Amino acid sequence: MQGMDHGAMGHGATGGMPMGNMPGMGGMMGMGGRMGGMAMDLNDYDWDAYLANGRTLSDPEVVQVERGGRIQLRVINAAAATVFWIETGGAEARLVAVDGHAVQLASGTRFGLAMGQRLDIEIDLPNEGGAWPILALREGARERTGLILATQGAEVRRLDAMAESAAPAFDTDLAQEARLIALDGLPDRPVDRSQMLMLGGSMQPYVWTINGAVWGQHQPIIARSGERVVLSFHNMSMMGHPMHLHGHVFQVVGLNGRPVAGALRDTVHVPPMSMVDVALDAGEAARWMLHCHHMPHLASGMMTEFAVTASV
């Protein structure tokens, strides 16, 4: 059995300025799709390269695999400001875990992940030899990166770093998230505390907020150690936000008001004009960071703290 671990998808070394602030361009740049007649803001930063394990498609990593082997890909979105779709070269694949936690098998050939998220994907290769590109497609754009799975002696063809057409926006209807069901979710128990977090911001001025405040002017989200807490992320902006909580694992329990027994995660993508509810058991008494994993959004203010105090 051949396998590959820790396939990191990320940017190159040089980033661009926010697209909405580029000279001669308007304030709603990076528009890669529409939602309910309104333009979404996608890819507010451009980069000079998109990398998989530190390499572009001009010189991709080639991973030797066995005919008929089973491959496990661990994909980490290590990018600062890019959501990727992972395509499995036409080979049928199974998503078996997200953010390190097992889910009921979800089959397909394309899976998406936002910044900070991780996917474990299993692929059963055919008995015939060949080469299978595993591609990471930049959402709403033509840029792509990836690596190649190849049996010994197989022809490996060069792939263009620009696809013929742009990839779609990621999970705007939360269809992928709705498919994910935890194999071992949180135990049922009453909710002790609920908190709504309003996610907002704009391209111009380039400011991103939680509950209307930037970091430094924020009001902490409070809880006591051991409490069952439900956090409701309500995104009122036209960009998606991957929300990450330090020191805790949470379960997705609601998508746009519909209860679900979703995946265990530590980073959840909240699309524009959408709401995602997560449940968790407050852990060690400490001040834990809670922030958007789109790093320019974090740097522009989209961060607060989950302040846990000791139980009485």
Helices and strands as residue ranges (DSSP letters): E 4-11, G 19-21, E 31-35, E 38-41, E 50-52, E 62-65, E 70-77, E 84-87, E 93-98, E 101-108, E 110-113, E 118-124, E 131-138, E 144-151, H 175-179, E 193-202, E 207-210, E 221-224, E 228-235, E 241-245, E 250-255, E 258-259, E 264-265, E 267-270, E 275-281, E 286-292, H 295-299, E 303-309
